[in-house]
Amino acid sequence: MVIVSRDSAVSILSSIVCVLVTSSFRGHVAEVEVGVGEGLDRSSAANCDNIFTLPRRVLTRRRGVLGPVKLAELDRALLVALGLR
């Protein structure tokens, strides 16, 4: 999963907004390809059509980090998935 809650809120929220990461990348406009370059074990997709919350207490280990380019792609995919663009 990719945490999409803003950084400044993560430490004070009890639930964190996340996007599902799956191993199948279909090239959909609401998906962002992520993988080894972001610290994951294999090529995957952040699917912004699958947004959910998790209790902060279950988030114990960071697996990777999105750089500025991937963050911009994620922003665009979230806008599409939420019907804001």
C-alpha positions in Angstrom: 0.0 0.0 0.0 0.9 3.6 -0.4 0.1 6.1 2.3 -1.7 9.1 0.8 -2.5 11.0 4.1 -0.5 14.2 4.2 2.7 13.8 6.1 1.9 16.4 8.7 -1.3 14.5 9.7 0.1 11.0 10.0 1.4 11.4 13.5 -1.9 12.8 14.8 -4.5 10.7 13.0 -5.8 7.4 14.3 -6.6 6.1 10.8 -4.4 6.6 7.7 -5.6 6.9 4.1 -3.9 4.4 1.8 -4.0 3.2 -1.8 -3.8 -0.5 -2.7 -0.6 -1.8 -4.3 -1.0 -4.8 -6.5 1.3 -6.9 -8.5 -0.7 -6.5 -11.7 -0.2 -3.2 -13.7 -2.8 -2.7 -16.3 -1.9 0.8 -17.4 -5.2 2.3 -16.2 -5.2 6.1 -15.7 -5.8 5.7 -12.0 -2.8 3.4 -11.6 0.9 4.3 -11.0 3.6 1.9 -11.8 5.9 1.4 -8.8 8.7 -1.2 -8.2 12.3 -1.7 -7.4 13.1 1.9 -7.9 10.8 2.8 -5.1 12.2 0.0 -2.8 9.7 -2.7 -3.6 10.6 -6.3 -4.3 9.0 -6.4 -7.8 7.1 -4.3 -10.3 3.7 -3.3 -9.0 0.9 -0.8 -9.4 -0.6 1.7 -6.9 -4.3 1.5 -7.8 -5.9 4.7 -6.8 -9.4 3.3 -7.5 -8.8 1.2 -4.3 -8.6 3.7 -1.5 -9.0 2.6 2.1 -8.0 3.5 5.7 -6.0 1.5 8.2 -5.4 2.1 11.9 -2.1 3.9 12.3 -1.0 1.3 14.9 -0.8 -1.4 12.2 1.6 0.5 10.0 4.9 -0.6 11.5 7.5 -0.8 8.6 8.2 1.3 5.6 8.9 -0.7 2.5 9.7 2.0 0.0 9.6 5.7 -0.8 8.1 7.5 -3.8 10.2 10.2 -5.4 8.9 13.5 -6.8 8.1 12.1 -10.2 6.1 9.2 -8.8 4.4 11.5 -6.3 3.2 13.7 -9.1 1.9 10.7 -11.0 0.1 9.5 -7.9 -1.4 13.0 -7.4 -2.8 12.8 -11.0 -4.1 9.3 -10.6 -5.9 10.2 -7.4 -7.5 13.2 -9.1 -8.8 10.9 -11.8 -9.9 8.2 -9.4 -11.8 10.7 -7.3 -13.5 12.3 -10.3 -11.7 15.6 -9.6 -10.2 15.7 -13.1 
